[in-house]
Amino acid sequence: MLNNWKQNTVYISLMQLTLLIVNFFVITLISREYGPESYGEYASSKSLSVLVGTATVMSLALVTTKYLAKKNENSKFLFSNSYFLIIRNFLIALIILLPVTLLFKRDISMTALFLTGFVVNEMIHVALAYFQAKGDFVTSSKQIFFRTIIYGIGAWIIVNQGFSIISLIAFQVLMLASFFVVAHLSIPSKEIVVETKSGKAVRNDLQKSGKKMVLTTFSSALISELDIVLLGLFYSGSVLGVLAWSRRILEIIFQLLAASLDILFPELSKAKDRNEVSFIRSKLTMVFYASFIIPVTYFIFKDFGSNLFVSLLGDEFDLVSEYTYQILFCIPLMVWSRINIIFSRALNFEINLTKTIIFGSVLSYVVYFAMHRIGTNPAVLSIIFSQVIIAGLTTFSFRRSYE
């Protein structure tokens, strides 16, 4: 068991590192070759598709993994019925996508392609759930690793050959579709049964679990993507691209921290009394304070950061470093929000938490609107105030639910 744990850890870490490096490489390539205006639309459309896609797929990959791990009696029916639900929801999402993109002022074709890729990626993870439920993260990590490498090489070729940014996104969708076929065919055929008689009952069960599971997943997505979606509402052109880059740097650093925080979830779920929960929460306060080291360190070296971003992205992105050193002070706020989400998820307060974050998102829109009208340095202050609101409301939600 120990050797298997070590092997899983090595492959998962390699896969995550590869994802981080390749994604950073691709957005750098896009920004440098297509310019800040194109990257701004790319980033905003992608963020909007993530929010729509998260609601569409209902975290069915996680639900499938959970059922398979428990050796549910309907395990063999899970794959086909999960695919069915995801595709059905996707078709519904496509119908409402036009008014949504008009509302948020996004490019319909770009957003639709991103949404398609998000949905196909979820179907890949449904297939890979077969291996992960057995404790085998090596197979899934290998597939994601090779997929990521191929995407990075393909993106480099497409951009350097002068193809449009739409072609790049379409290539990603086609590649994901190919790897879905690979992932699905990797499952032993005897483990997949398509049975129409029991299908409805299985789908109802999946939907019920998915609606609950997606609450905290959507909440996390809102915290990660809302700022870029709102930036796209109030800004355009090269300014949007620069702001989106600064916000994306914040997200990359936060996700590295969040991955370590998520390790707490299994242990917190085992907490037996209030004293134990309070003890864990008091310890995590130190993580919140320690996270201030990141923005302070970047502030000290911001001139070096400015030269680095100009070298990587070009002169049009010269303000990225200035925005970044200010926006990075949101890191402690986002860490604290994630801590509140982990506690709420572990202690079954998902519904209250989701209502709170949705309410906070509405307040964030009001902040963006007000700051855009009357504020000085409105974009940066909007991002910071938005994260202050979310951190405060998630804290209030947890305390109200728990105490």
N, C-alpha and C positions, 0 to 999 in steps of 0.2 A: 504493500500500500504506500509506503514511504517513497519507494522508487517511482511509483506511478505519479505521486504528488509532485516529486521533483521534476519529472519529465513534463508533466502538464504545465508546471510553472515556467519552465524554460521556454516551451513552445508558445505559451500565451504571451510571455514577455517579449519574445522575438516578434510575434505577430503584431502586438500593440506598438512596439517601437517602429516597425516597418510602416504601419498605418500612419503614424505621426510624421515620419520622415517624408513618405511619398505624398501625403496630403499637403504638407508644407511646401514641398517641391512643386506640386501642381498649381497651387494658388499663387505661388511666386512666379511661375511660368506664365500663368494667365494674366497676372497683373502687369508683368513686364512687357509682354507681347501685345496684349489687347488694350492696355491702359486702365486707369482708375475708373473711368466711367463704365466700361464693360464689366470690370470686376465688381463694381458696386451693384449692378443689376444681377450678376451671377450670384453674389452672396445673398442678396435680399430675396431673390426668387427661391434659392435653395432653402433658406431659413423658413420661408412661408410653406414650402413643400414638406418640410420636416414636421411642422405643426399639423398640417392637414393629414400627412401620412401617418403620424403617430396615432391620431384618432381613428384613422381608417383601418389599420392593421390590428388594433386592440391588443397589442402585446401577445398575439397568439403563439409566437415562438416560445415565449416564457411559459405560457399555459401548457403548451405541448410538452415542453421539457419537464415541467412539474408532474404532469399526468404519467408520462413515460417512466419517470424516476420512481413513482409510486406503483408502477406495474398495473395501471388501471385496466380493468377488464375490456375496455374498448380501445386499447392502445393501437391495435392494427387499423382501426378506423380513423385515427386522429389525423393522419397525414392528408388524405384526400379531402376530408371535411374542413380542415384548416385552410387548405388551398382554396376550397370552394368559397369559404367565408371571406377570405382576403380578396379574391377576385371580384366577388359580388359587391363588397364594400368599395372596392376600387372603382368599379363602374359607376356607382352612386356618387363617389367623390368627384369623378370627372364631370358629372352633370353640374355640380355646384361650383366647380373650379372657376368657371368663367366669371360669375358675379364676384367670387372671392378675389380673383386677381384684379378685377376692375376696382373693387373696394380698396385694395391695398396698393394699387397702381403698379402692378408687376406685369412682366412679359408672360403671356399665356402659354406660348410654346415652350419656353424655357422652364416654367414652373411645372407644366404637364410632364415634361421629360424627367425632371427631378423626381416628381411624385411617382412616376412609373418605376424609376430606379429604386426608390425607397421601398415600394411594394414588393418588387422582385427580390430585393435584399432580405425582406422579412420572410419570404417563402424559402429562400436559401437557408435561413436560420431555423425554420420549421423542420426542414430536412435534416440539418445538422443536429437538431435536438435528439435524434436517435442515438448519436454518439455521445453527446454531452450528458444525457440522462444516465449513461453507463459509466460516467466518470472519465470518458475518453475525450479530452480536449486537444489531443495531438492531431487527430484527423481533421477536425474543424479548423484548427489553427493553421495547419499546412495548406488547406484549401484557400483560406483567407489570405495567407501569406503570398501564395503564387498569384492569386487574383490581383492583389495589390501591386505586385511587381509588374505584371503584365499591363495593368492600367497605367502605371507610371511611365513605362516605356512607350505605350501607345499614345498617351497624352503628349509626350515629348515629340513624337513623330508627327502627329496631327498638327500641333502648333507650329512646328518648324516648316511644315509643308504649306503653311498659309491657309489652312482650312478655318472655317468659322468656329466660333465658340459653341454654337449649336451642334456642330459636328462632333465636338469633343464630348458633349453631354450625351449625345446619341450613341457614341462609341461606348461610353460607360454603361448605358442601359443594355446594349447588346452583349457586352461582356458579362454583366450580371446575369442575364438570361441564360447564357452559355454555362455559367457556373451553377445556376440552379439545376440545369439538366444533369451536370456532373454530380452535384450533391444528392439529388433525388435518386439517381442510378446507383449511388454508393450504398443505399439502404438495401439489405437483402429483400428480394421480391416477396418472400414468405411473410415478411413483417408488414406488408401493405395490403390491405383488403378494402375494396370498394363495394360497400353493401348499401343499397338504396333503402332497404326496410328500416335499418337501425340508424341511417344517416341523420334523420331529423332530430332524434333524441340526442345524438352525439353533438350535433351542431348547436342545439339549445344549451347543452352543458358547457360547450366551449365558449359560446357567447356570454353566458352568465359569468363564467370565471374571467373572461377577457374584459368585460365591462368594469370589473373590480380592479383587475391587474393594471389596466391602462390608466387609471386615475393618477397614481404616483408617477408613472412613466410620462404622461402628458404634462404633469406639474413640473417635472425636471426639464422637459423639452421647452416649456414656457420660459423658465428661468434662463436657459441657455440661448434660445433663439429670439425671444421677444424683442430685445433691444435692436437687433438688426432689422427685424420686420418693421418696427416703428421708425427707425432711422430712414428706411425706404419710403415711408409715408411723407416725411417732412423734408427730405433732402434728395438731391439728384446729381447726376453728372459726376465729375471727378471728386467732389467733396464727399459724396456717398461712398465712393471706393476707398478713400483714405480713412473715413470713419469706420467702415466695415472691416478694414484690415486691422485697425487698432482694437476693435471689439473682438475680432477673431483671435488675436494674440492673447487677450484676456481669457478667452474660452479655452484655448489650448493649455495654458498654464493651470487653469482651474480644473480641467478634466484630469490632468496628471495628479492633482491633489485629491480630487473626488474619488479616483480609483482606489486610493489607499483608505479613504474614509468608508467606502462601501464594504470593506472587510469586516467592519464592526457589526453589520446587519445580523449575521447568524448568531453571534454572541449576545447581542442585545435582545434578540428574540427569545433567548433562554433566561433572561433576567426574571427572577422569581418575586421580587418585592420592590417597593418604592425606594428603599434605601440603596439597593443595587443600581437601579436606574439613575437615581440622583448622583451616585458616586461616579458612574460612567460619564454623565453629563458634565459634572464639575471638572473631570479630567480633560474633557474635550474643549473646555474653555481655554485651556492652555494652547491648544491647536489654533484656535481663533486668534489669540494674541501673537503666536509665533508666525502666523501667515503674513503679518505686517512686514516681515523681513523682506519679502519679495518686492513690493512696491518701493520700499526704501532703498533697497539695493539697486533697482533699476534707475531710480531718481539720481543716485550718485553717478551712475555710468550712462546717463541719458545722451550725452554728446557722442559717445562711442556708438550707442544705439542708433542715433540719427545718421551717422556716416555709414553704418552697416545697412540700414534700410534703403538709403539712397543708392548704395552700391548694388544691392540685390534687385531693387524695383525700379530705379530710375528717379530723376529729379522731381517728377510729378508727385512722388510720395514723400517729399521732404518733411511733411507735417506729421507723419505717422508716429515718430518717436515722441513728439511733443504731446500728442493726444494720448499715447500709450502710457506715459509715466503718470498721467493724471487718472486715467481709467483703471490702471492696475490697483489703485486704492480700493477698488470694489472687491478684490480677492477675499479679504476677511469677511465681507458681507455675504458673498456667495458661499464661502465655506460654512458660515453659520446657517444659512438657509438650507444647505445640503444636510447638515447635522440634524436640523429640525425635520427634514423630509425622512431621513433614515429612522429617527425615533418614531415618527408618526406611522411609517410603514410597518415597523417592527411591532408596534403596539396597537395596530389595527385602527388607526385614526385617518384612513385614506380619504374618506368622503369629506370630512371637515377640512382637511388640508387642501384638497382640490378646490373646494368652494372658496377658500381663503385666497389661494394663489390666483384664481380667475378674477376675484374681486380686486386683488392687487394689480393684475394686468390692466384692468379698466382704469385704476388710479394712475398707473404708469402712463397710459395714453393721455390722461388729463395733464400730467406733468409735462410730457413732451409737447403737447399743444400749447400750454401756458408758457413754457420756457422758449419755445420757438417764436412766440409772439413778443415776449417782453424781456427775455433773459439775455445776459452777456455770456459768451461761450456756451450757448444753449445746448449743443449736442452732448458735450462732455458732462455738464451738470445734469442733463436729463438722464443719462446712463447711471450716474452715481445716485441720484435721488430715487430712480426706479429700483435700484438694488437695496437702498435703505428701506423703502416701502415693503419690498418682498421679505427682507430679513426680519423686519419688525412684525409683519403680519403672520409669518410662519411661526415666530416665537409665541405670539399671542394665541394662535390656533392650537399649538401643542399644549401650552399651559392650560388653556380653557378645557381642552379635551381630557387632559391627564389629571388635572387637579380638581 
